[in-house]
């Protein structure tokens, strides 16, 4: 019976440790991370150009410091394109934008036309000024949690 009791205590300790780590991650995630979802219309006849551009963007962004998550998706009819990008902080966004512009901007906007730009988190005034031409919608954090798998507590 004592052995079973120790096992229960260890499981409870494990649960509390996991909970503590999740709270720490929650606070960390909510602190300075800024992320956005951009919806764009694909210029008719440019899907193959888009695939080439996406491959180049993936290579260029993969190792950027502060660029945490990068995902792109296309609708079944290949007319609507979504970009999801998450950054460590506003400085990482500015770094990304400064390197994106000269190399990709012209081709990007020939292939894609922004239709909706939603920013989550608390971007700096500098970021807000930089993206102002796209008339973004700003969403302020209200609540969140993060799990790494379905088995997380």
PLY file of the C-alpha trace (Angstrom):
ply
format ascii 1.0
element vertex 153
property float x
property float y
property float z
element edge 152
property int vertex1
property int vertex2
end_header
0.00 0.00 0.00
2.86 2.36 0.81
4.30 1.75 -2.65
0.97 2.71 -4.27
0.84 5.84 -2.12
4.31 6.91 -3.24
3.25 6.37 -6.85
0.22 8.62 -6.36
2.35 11.32 -4.73
4.81 11.16 -7.64
1.96 11.43 -10.15
0.53 14.45 -8.30
3.99 16.05 -8.24
4.31 15.38 -11.96
0.91 16.98 -12.61
1.87 20.09 -10.62
5.22 20.33 -12.37
3.52 20.09 -15.77
0.98 22.71 -14.71
3.74 25.04 -13.51
5.62 24.63 -16.80
2.49 25.33 -18.81
1.80 28.49 -16.80
5.40 29.59 -17.40
5.04 28.87 -21.13
1.71 30.69 -21.20
3.25 33.78 -19.65
6.23 33.52 -21.98
4.03 33.08 -25.05
1.81 35.98 -24.14
4.62 38.34 -23.19
6.21 39.63 -26.38
5.32 37.17 -29.14
3.55 38.77 -32.06
1.96 36.74 -34.82
-0.19 37.36 -37.80
-2.44 35.73 -40.33
-2.49 37.32 -43.75
-5.09 36.36 -46.33
-4.19 37.04 -49.93
-5.78 36.57 -53.33
-3.64 34.66 -55.82
-3.29 36.40 -59.18
-4.90 34.13 -61.81
-2.38 32.00 -63.68
0.39 32.55 -61.10
0.11 29.41 -58.96
3.35 27.89 -60.30
5.15 31.18 -59.62
3.69 31.11 -56.10
5.07 27.60 -55.46
8.54 28.76 -56.52
8.29 31.86 -54.34
7.12 29.85 -51.31
10.13 27.52 -51.62
12.47 30.52 -51.70
10.71 32.15 -48.74
10.96 28.97 -46.70
14.70 28.78 -47.32
15.20 32.47 -46.52
13.15 32.39 -43.30
14.06 29.01 -41.81
17.08 30.19 -39.82
16.09 33.76 -38.98
16.63 34.57 -35.32
13.33 35.34 -33.60
11.19 33.89 -36.41
9.38 31.15 -34.46
6.69 29.72 -36.73
6.05 29.86 -40.44
3.16 28.22 -42.28
1.42 28.82 -45.58
-1.77 27.29 -46.97
-3.76 27.46 -50.19
-7.49 26.94 -50.83
-8.63 24.01 -52.96
-9.38 26.34 -55.87
-5.91 27.94 -55.52
-7.40 31.43 -55.30
-6.94 32.16 -51.57
-3.59 31.97 -49.81
-2.92 32.25 -46.06
0.31 33.08 -44.28
0.80 32.42 -40.56
3.98 33.82 -39.01
4.91 34.02 -35.33
7.78 36.14 -34.06
9.58 36.28 -30.74
9.03 40.03 -30.53
8.63 43.19 -32.56
12.37 43.44 -33.22
12.23 40.07 -34.99
9.37 41.35 -37.16
11.31 44.43 -38.15
14.34 42.28 -38.98
12.13 40.04 -41.11
10.52 42.94 -42.94
13.86 44.60 -43.67
15.24 41.44 -45.28
11.96 40.53 -47.05
11.45 43.84 -48.79
14.49 44.13 -51.05
14.56 40.48 -52.08
10.90 39.40 -52.33
8.50 42.33 -52.12
8.05 43.14 -55.81
7.49 39.54 -56.92
5.37 38.74 -53.86
2.90 41.55 -54.56
2.75 40.71 -58.29
1.59 37.20 -57.37
-0.47 37.96 -54.25
-2.90 40.73 -53.29
-3.60 41.19 -49.56
-7.29 40.96 -48.62
-7.06 40.70 -44.82
-4.24 41.18 -42.31
-4.80 40.25 -38.66
-2.12 40.83 -36.03
-2.18 39.14 -32.61
-0.18 40.24 -29.58
1.20 43.65 -28.79
3.38 44.88 -31.64
5.53 47.95 -31.19
4.65 51.33 -32.67
7.41 50.74 -35.23
5.75 47.52 -36.43
2.35 49.21 -36.53
3.79 52.02 -38.68
5.48 49.52 -41.00
2.29 47.52 -41.67
-0.14 50.47 -41.66
-0.52 50.47 -45.48
-2.20 47.04 -45.17
-4.86 48.31 -42.72
-4.41 45.44 -40.28
-6.90 44.40 -37.63
-5.26 44.21 -34.19
-6.35 41.49 -31.80
-5.31 41.94 -28.16
-4.58 38.80 -26.09
-7.49 37.80 -23.88
-6.83 34.14 -23.01
-4.71 31.29 -24.29
-3.15 27.93 -23.54
-0.61 25.77 -25.31
-0.31 22.01 -25.48
2.35 19.98 -27.16
0.17 16.88 -27.57
-3.27 15.53 -26.78
-1.82 13.87 -23.66
-0.62 17.12 -22.08
-2.36 18.22 -18.92
0 1
1 2
2 3
3 4
4 5
5 6
6 7
7 8
8 9
9 10
10 11
11 12
12 13
13 14
14 15
15 16
16 17
17 18
18 19
19 20
20 21
21 22
22 23
23 24
24 25
25 26
26 27
27 28
28 29
29 30
30 31
31 32
32 33
33 34
34 35
35 36
36 37
37 38
38 39
39 40
40 41
41 42
42 43
43 44
44 45
45 46
46 47
47 48
48 49
49 50
50 51
51 52
52 53
53 54
54 55
55 56
56 57
57 58
58 59
59 60
60 61
61 62
62 63
63 64
64 65
65 66
66 67
67 68
68 69
69 70
70 71
71 72
72 73
73 74
74 75
75 76
76 77
77 78
78 79
79 80
80 81
81 82
82 83
83 84
84 85
85 86
86 87
87 88
88 89
89 90
90 91
91 92
92 93
93 94
94 95
95 96
96 97
97 98
98 99
99 100
100 101
101 102
102 103
103 104
104 105
105 106
106 107
107 108
108 109
109 110
110 111
111 112
112 113
113 114
114 115
115 116
116 117
117 118
118 119
119 120
120 121
121 122
122 123
123 124
124 125
125 126
126 127
127 128
128 129
129 130
130 131
131 132
132 133
133 134
134 135
135 136
136 137
137 138
138 139
139 140
140 141
141 142
142 143
143 144
144 145
145 146
146 147
147 148
148 149
149 150
150 151
151 152
